Amino acid sequence: MGIEVWEASLFQGARRVTWARGVAGKNAACLLPDGLLPWRHDGGALVLAPWNPPGVVVYEVEARRATKIADRFVVSAGWAPSSGHLLLVSSNEAIVYDGVRTICQIPVETSAGLPIAGFTPSGAHVFVLARPSRGKSRIVFHVRDTGKSVRTVPFDPVDVLPYAHREYAKLHRQRSSLVLGRTEGNCGAGLLLDIWSDSRYDPATGRLRLLTYRPTSPIFRDRDEGGLACCQAEPRWVEARIE
């Protein structure tokens, strides 16, 4: 089991700006979360997620100044499409930073998978897609400056991409009961049938792409896993528009 990190480097034209070690910590190693949108809309600042020590750093390009704004791991970090507001998302909350201070903290409840969040194209609201402990996945819209929830939209994989889910309910959700593709040994937990496991979001257009998995074979028993119920499955992407 391991983790993949990157060394951050900034180039101006063909010249490398040597700042990464001072920004990202002693080993200049940074995480690259799936939801990372590093550059502010005007190109004047970028956000990074250092690995050691963990946290979130905002780097101002012209001033060559780095400011650490959080001391925690995040699953995504992204700027508003037309302002200096920054959204940091962890496994249990979404935080709005206005460039100077934290202005809003939104609790997030998720029972499976990681929350998916971003600014709406107008920048006035924040959306959070998560699966609560009771119920299905849903998108909740919040006012950016206060965190007040103003709208909830059900958006669960089983409703968006229906399949014979009762037939596959016997698949173990926490063990490798899905054979993914044709590569030997490429397996996944049955939980991948129930959640949005990956995403791509463009806050400028509101285009949100989400990944889940769907069965492509009947259930069979894997003798190597003690007769574990399994099936083949393939990825399915869907697209939604955030407004």
Summary of the structure (lengths in Angstrom):
residues: 243
radius of gyration: 20.0
end to end distance: 38.9
largest distance: 61.7
contacts: 725
relative contact order: 0.10
helix: 7%
strand: 44%
